[in-house]
Amino acid sequence: MPARFELHGIAFSGPTYKVGLMLTLAGEPFDYVHVNMMAGEHKQAAHMARQRYGQVPLLVDRSNGRHLCQSAAILEYLADMTGRFGGATLDERLQAREWLYWDFDRLASQIYRARTIKLGIRPAHPEVYEAHVAGGNAALKVLDQHLTGRSWVVGESATIADIDLYGVVAYAGEAGIDLAPYAQIAPWMARVEALPGFKGPRDLLPMESREAA
Ligand SMILES: N[C@@H](CCC(=O)N[C@@H](CS)C(=O)NCC(=O)O)C(=O)O
């Protein structure tokens, strides 16, 4: 039987990794479809018919034909569908959602952009890069302070907030941002990495399409 979920993305994409990480931690096998962004596949009609923003990731739920965009919205959907990582209470769910919004406002926007500049994917002036690094550090400080005395971002167990934020912080090194000043972040990352089914970005997303095992 084909896998329920089909994830479209590209291996270097942090938002695609977040969705893949959620699927693997939830124990959901998924078919992976490599989108050749270098060839502009993400802007072609076939992709845009299902991903209105012309981006990756795109998640297809074959059980009901839904096409889902925006990694944070996809994480919420998967939490609903799988009953995993959604938070133990309504308050936890709402707090997790706050962190998802905060992430793309303050953390991902800085770390992902610093990374694309550092890797030469999107060249920019050094002062633009430094501004993203400064913004990323400011956000990491907020996260680090929040994690003081806590194991998880929300509640007493891992939620989509941890998965979402991990899927950004994991790229800090490639962005040229040192995590050493943030005492709480390394132990929190180790807790995420110890979750059953965890895979890092390089192990999770191949450079070519792959059917679920
Ligand atoms: N907020 C979106 C961001 C997705 C995003 O920026 N994807 C990049 C690849 S990492 C992309 O598709 N870029 C091409 C474009 O925006 O045209 C999400 O979380 O899904």
Ligand as a Chemical Component Dictionary entry (heavy atoms), coordinates in Angstrom:
data_LIG
# 
_chem_comp.id                   LIG 
_chem_comp.type                 NON-POLYMER 
_chem_comp.pdbx_formal_charge   0 
_chem_comp.three_letter_code    LIG 
# 
loop_
_chem_comp_atom.comp_id 
_chem_comp_atom.atom_id 
_chem_comp_atom.alt_atom_id 
_chem_comp_atom.type_symbol 
_chem_comp_atom.charge 
_chem_comp_atom.model_Cartn_x 
_chem_comp_atom.model_Cartn_y 
_chem_comp_atom.model_Cartn_z 
_chem_comp_atom.pdbx_ordinal 
LIG N1  N1  N 0 7.291  30.002 5.305  1  
LIG C1  C1  C 0 7.577  28.939 4.361  2  
LIG C2  C2  C 0 8.948  29.174 3.794  3  
LIG C3  C3  C 0 9.275  28.177 2.706  4  
LIG C4  C4  C 0 10.516 28.586 1.940  5  
LIG O1  O1  O 0 11.066 29.686 2.113  6  
LIG N2  N2  N 0 10.971 27.679 1.088  7  
LIG C5  C5  C 0 12.092 27.999 0.226  8  
LIG C6  C6  C 0 13.068 26.844 0.198  9  
LIG S1  S1  S 0 13.801 26.616 1.777  10 
LIG C7  C7  C 0 11.572 28.218 -1.170 11 
LIG O2  O2  O 0 10.755 27.472 -1.643 12 
LIG N3  N3  N 0 12.076 29.266 -1.820 13 
LIG C8  C8  C 0 11.716 29.598 -3.157 14 
LIG C9  C9  C 0 10.865 30.815 -3.234 15 
LIG O3  O3  O 0 10.462 31.354 -2.194 16 
LIG O4  O4  O 0 10.587 31.242 -4.347 17 
LIG C10 C10 C 0 7.466  27.577 5.042  18 
LIG O5  O5  O 0 7.740  27.501 6.236  19 
LIG O6  O6  O 0 7.082  26.580 4.401  20 
# 
loop_
_chem_comp_bond.comp_id 
_chem_comp_bond.atom_id_1 
_chem_comp_bond.atom_id_2 
_chem_comp_bond.value_order 
_chem_comp_bond.pdbx_ordinal 
LIG N1  C1  SING 1  
LIG C1  C2  SING 2  
LIG C1  C10 SING 3  
LIG C2  C3  SING 4  
LIG C3  C4  SING 5  
LIG C4  O1  DOUB 6  
LIG C4  N2  SING 7  
LIG N2  C5  SING 8  
LIG C5  C6  SING 9  
LIG C5  C7  SING 10 
LIG C6  S1  SING 11 
LIG C7  O2  DOUB 12 
LIG C7  N3  SING 13 
LIG N3  C8  SING 14 
LIG C8  C9  SING 15 
LIG C9  O3  DOUB 16 
LIG C9  O4  SING 17 
LIG C10 O5  DOUB 18 
LIG C10 O6  SING 19 
# 
